[in-house]
Amino acid sequence: MRFQPLPAARRMDDNGVPVSREQTVKINIYDQSYNVNADGNEEYLNELAAYVDGKMRFIAESTKMVDSVKVAVLAALNIADEMFATRKRQEELEGPLRERVQGCVSMVEKALEQAN
């Protein structure tokens, strides 16, 4: 799912009606409103916005920082850290799981060969 700011000029059809396949959703993050085009679920987008808002508020409270850009950068670093840690855990789980699946496939293939 990709999100982008609502463009200033929108494409129009032959009758002058704006053409858009994407849903426009208004979200609020750290006391700022954003209109974004989202090709997905509005509830999910609101969940993401609430998560980012919560991270920014936590950073602002923890650091006593008032510059929203700096708060946003630190929140982004925290979220990136969470993502990298999750990715690493996933890779650690997938390796052994993949080996077990391959072992099971080999056993099934051998059993099928013996049955023929």
N, C-alpha and C positions, 0 to 999 in steps of 0.2 A: 504494500500500500504506500503510495507516495502522496505527499501533501504539498501544496504550493499556495502562495498568496493569490487572492483573487486578482486577475489582471485588470488593469485600468480600462482597457477597451475590449469589449466582448464581440465575438463574431455574431452576425445577425443572419437570419434566413431571408428568403425573398420578401417576406411580409414585414421585415424589421423587428422580428421577435428574436431575443437572444437565444443562441444555440449553445447548449452545454450538455454533455453526457455525464458530467460529474455533478455531484451534489455539493451545494455551497453550505458550509456549516460555520456558525459563529462560535468561537471558543474564547475562553478567558484564561490568561496565564499571568500571574503576578500583577493583577490589576490592569492588565492591558487586554483589549479585545482584538481578535483577529478573525477575519473572514477568510476561510480557506476552502479550496476545492478538494474534495475527497472522493475517491472512487469506491469508498467502502462504507462501513457501518458507522452511523453518527454516534451511537452509544460507545463504540470502541474509541473513536476520536476523542470524545469527551473524557473517557477514561485516561487516555494518554495525556490530555491537557491537564487533568487533575493531578496526575503523577508528576509531571514537570512542574506544575505550580507548587505542589507539596515539597519537592526537592529544593526549589528556589527559596521558598519560605524557610525551610530548615536551615539552608546555608546562610540566609540573611540573619536569622536569629542567632545561629552559632557563631558567626563572625562579626556580628554587629555592623555589617557592611550595608551601605545604602545605595551604592551605585548599581543599578539594575543590570547593566552590561556585565560588570564583574561577577555579580551574583549568578547571572545566566551562564557565564563561562565556567565558573566553579561547579554549578549544577550539571552542566554538560560533561565535565570531567568525571564527576561522581557517577553519572549514568553510564558513561563509556567504561568506567572501571567495573561497574556491575555487569555490563554486557561482556567484557573480556573475561571476567571470572566465570560467568555462565558458559561462555563458549569453551573455555578450558575444561570445565567440569564435563561438558557434553562430549568433548573429544576424548577425555579420559574414560568415559563410559562406553562410547561407541567402539573404541578399539577392541576391548575384550569381548563385547557383544558381537561384533562382526566376526571375530575368530570363532566364537561358539556357533554362530549361524552357519559359517562355512563348514565347520566340523559336522553339524547336523546334516547339511546338504550332502556332504561326502558319504556319510553313513547311509542316507536314503538312496543315493546313487548306487552304492555297493549292494544294498539289499535288492534293488531293482535289477541289477546285473545278475545276481545270484538266482533271482526268481525266473529269469529268462533262460 
